[in-house]
Every structure is written in C-alpha cells, then in structure tokens.
C-alpha cells in the first residue's frame, strides 16, 4: 500500500494560499443560509426570514445540478479575493469577468488537481450559475426583492487546437 500524498508538501509561489485570501465583506453570506451544507445533491429550497420579518432569503436549485454548496463558495471567495487584489493594485475598473486556469483555481482553493478535481470544479461552477437566490437583504424598502445567481456564466476557453487554456468566469452583478 502506498502512503497518501501530502498535497501541501511543496508550495507554488504563484498561487495564493486560502489563508491569505481576504474574507472582508463576506458577512452577509456567512450570517444567512445561502448555501446547502450537504455534499449530496439538494433540491429542497432553503427559506429564511429574520425574526422581525425584514430580511428574507429563498435559495432554489435547478434539478439537473442541485443547489450550490458551502464548498462551492470557495470559488466565490477566490473571486472576491482576486477582485480585491485588483482594487488594491490600483485598478479602477474591476471586471466582472475573471480568467484563470482550472489548475491554478484548484490549487488556490486547495482541491485535488486530478480528474475528479476538475469534474468537481465543473459541477461547482454549474451549481453556482444555476442556483437562484431571492432576497430582501439589500432592498431599499420592506418587501423589495432582488433575484440573482452567483455566476452569470462560465466557459472553458480553448486554443486553436481545441486544447483547454483557461476558465472564463462571469460574476453576477
């Protein structure tokens, strides 16, 4: 029997560690139930209302993909960190579209970089793009709802030989 591989035995200097990613402004997503806590496919909607009724959250899944999970949120934390880094570097127009190799993203969020890791990443991106959230959190008046998904779209970019070269991830407004 072979010993399990230690995924952190060698650091990649160009990939930030999860502990280095900024978690500022993640309070709203941590205080309320925006994600499934189960690893298995969840289709039952999450419905939440604050005690005073001012804040409501309803999270719905598309049956083909299931609901975005708390583990899928690592992709959003990576994206928020990338945007914060751009802002800190003085970039004024921070884009909604991010481009990254799947390998770099998997390494950054400390996931397996084998075939299963890539399949799990694709499934996570599908869930983030298809989970629908309806909420009154940022509504200006009681009862004002907004609906969104975590990602507007994602796609694999390929070169002239149809070889995958990057992921193109478009964040929701």
C-alpha positions as CSV (number, residue, x, y, z in Angstrom):
1,X,0.0,0.0,0.0
2,X,1.3,3.5,-0.8
3,X,1.3,6.3,1.6
4,X,-1.2,9.1,0.8
5,X,0.2,12.1,-1.0
6,X,0.6,15.2,1.0
7,X,-0.9,17.9,-1.2
8,X,0.9,20.7,0.6
9,X,4.4,19.2,0.6
10,X,5.6,21.9,-1.8
11,X,4.3,25.4,-2.2
12,X,3.7,27.0,-5.5
13,X,5.0,30.6,-5.2
14,X,2.5,32.0,-7.7
15,X,-0.7,30.5,-6.1
16,X,-2.1,32.2,-3.0
17,X,-3.0,30.1,0.0
18,X,-6.6,30.1,1.2
19,X,-5.4,31.6,4.5
20,X,-4.1,34.6,2.6
21,X,-7.3,35.3,0.8
22,X,-9.3,38.3,2.1
23,X,-12.6,37.5,3.7
24,X,-13.7,41.1,4.2
25,X,-17.3,41.9,3.2
26,X,-18.4,38.2,3.4
27,X,-20.6,38.9,6.5
28,X,-24.0,38.7,4.7
29,X,-23.2,35.4,3.1
30,X,-22.0,34.0,6.5
31,X,-24.9,35.2,8.6
32,X,-27.7,33.8,6.4
33,X,-28.3,30.4,4.7
34,X,-27.2,31.0,1.1
35,X,-25.7,27.5,0.5
36,X,-26.5,23.9,1.1
37,X,-24.4,22.4,3.9
38,X,-24.8,18.9,2.4
39,X,-22.3,17.4,0.0
40,X,-25.1,15.4,-1.7
41,X,-27.4,17.0,-4.2
42,X,-30.0,19.2,-2.6
43,X,-33.2,20.2,-4.4
44,X,-35.4,21.3,-1.5
45,X,-35.4,25.1,-1.3
46,X,-33.9,27.0,1.7
47,X,-36.3,29.6,3.1
48,X,-35.2,32.0,5.7
49,X,-36.9,35.0,7.4
50,X,-35.4,37.1,10.2
51,X,-37.3,37.3,13.4
52,X,-38.6,40.8,12.6
53,X,-39.5,39.7,9.1
54,X,-37.4,42.5,7.5
55,X,-35.0,40.1,5.8
56,X,-35.9,37.1,3.7
57,X,-33.8,34.7,1.7
58,X,-35.0,31.9,-0.6
59,X,-32.5,29.7,-2.3
60,X,-33.7,27.4,-5.1
61,X,-31.9,24.7,-7.1
62,X,-32.2,23.6,-10.7
63,X,-33.0,19.9,-10.6
64,X,-30.3,19.0,-13.1
65,X,-27.5,20.4,-10.9
66,X,-28.7,20.8,-7.4
67,X,-28.1,23.7,-5.0
68,X,-24.7,25.5,-4.6
69,X,-22.9,24.1,-1.5
70,X,-20.8,25.7,1.1
71,X,-17.8,24.0,-0.6
72,X,-18.7,25.7,-3.9
73,X,-18.5,29.1,-2.1
74,X,-14.7,28.7,-2.1
75,X,-14.8,29.7,-5.8
76,X,-16.7,32.9,-4.8
77,X,-14.1,33.6,-2.0
78,X,-11.4,33.2,-4.6
79,X,-13.2,35.5,-7.0
80,X,-13.8,38.2,-4.3
81,X,-10.1,38.0,-3.3
82,X,-9.0,38.4,-6.9
83,X,-11.2,41.5,-7.3
84,X,-9.9,42.9,-4.0
85,X,-6.3,42.3,-5.1
86,X,-7.0,44.2,-8.4
87,X,-8.5,47.1,-6.4
88,X,-5.5,47.1,-4.0
89,X,-3.2,47.2,-7.0
90,X,-4.9,50.4,-8.2
91,X,-7.1,49.1,-10.9
92,X,-10.1,51.4,-11.2
93,X,-12.4,49.4,-13.4
94,X,-12.6,46.0,-11.7
95,X,-14.1,43.5,-14.2
96,X,-16.9,41.1,-13.7
97,X,-15.1,38.6,-15.9
98,X,-12.2,36.6,-14.4
99,X,-9.9,34.3,-16.3
100,X,-7.9,31.6,-14.6
101,X,-6.6,28.1,-15.4
102,X,-8.6,25.4,-13.7
103,X,-5.3,24.0,-12.2
104,X,-4.5,27.4,-10.6
105,X,-8.0,27.7,-9.2
106,X,-8.0,24.2,-7.8
107,X,-4.6,24.7,-6.2
108,X,-5.7,28.0,-4.7
109,X,-8.8,26.6,-3.1
110,X,-6.8,23.5,-2.1
111,X,-8.6,20.9,-4.1
112,X,-7.4,17.8,-5.8
113,X,-5.9,18.5,-9.3
114,X,-6.6,15.1,-10.7
115,X,-9.5,14.2,-13.0
116,X,-12.0,14.1,-10.1
117,X,-11.0,17.6,-9.0
118,X,-11.7,19.0,-12.5
119,X,-15.1,17.2,-12.6
120,X,-15.9,18.6,-9.1
121,X,-14.9,22.1,-10.2
122,X,-17.2,21.9,-13.3
123,X,-20.1,20.7,-11.1
124,X,-19.5,23.5,-8.6
125,X,-19.4,26.1,-11.4
126,X,-22.7,24.7,-12.8
127,X,-24.3,24.9,-9.3
128,X,-23.1,28.5,-8.8
129,X,-24.5,29.5,-12.2
130,X,-27.9,27.8,-11.7
131,X,-28.8,28.3,-8.1
132,X,-31.3,31.1,-7.8
133,X,-31.4,33.4,-4.8
134,X,-34.3,35.7,-4.0
135,X,-33.7,38.1,-1.1
136,X,-34.7,41.4,0.6
137,X,-31.3,41.9,2.2
138,X,-30.3,45.0,0.2
139,X,-33.8,46.1,-0.7
140,X,-34.3,49.8,0.0
141,X,-37.8,49.2,1.5
142,X,-39.5,46.4,3.2
143,X,-40.7,43.8,0.8
144,X,-38.4,44.8,-2.0
145,X,-36.9,41.7,-3.5
146,X,-33.9,41.0,-5.7
147,X,-33.2,37.8,-7.6
148,X,-29.7,36.7,-8.7
149,X,-27.4,33.7,-9.3
150,X,-23.8,33.6,-8.0
151,X,-22.4,33.4,-11.6
152,X,-23.8,34.8,-14.8
153,X,-21.9,32.3,-16.8
154,X,-18.7,30.3,-17.1
155,X,-16.9,28.6,-20.0
156,X,-13.7,26.8,-20.9
157,X,-11.5,28.8,-23.3
158,X,-9.6,26.7,-25.8
159,X,-6.7,27.4,-28.2
160,X,-6.6,26.8,-31.9
161,X,-6.1,23.1,-31.3
162,X,-9.1,22.9,-29.1
163,X,-6.9,22.4,-26.0
164,X,-8.3,24.0,-22.8
165,X,-6.3,27.0,-21.8
166,X,-8.4,28.9,-19.2
167,X,-11.7,29.2,-17.4
168,X,-13.7,32.4,-18.1
169,X,-16.0,33.1,-15.1
170,X,-18.5,35.9,-15.3
171,X,-19.7,37.1,-11.9
172,X,-23.2,38.2,-11.2
173,X,-23.8,42.0,-10.8
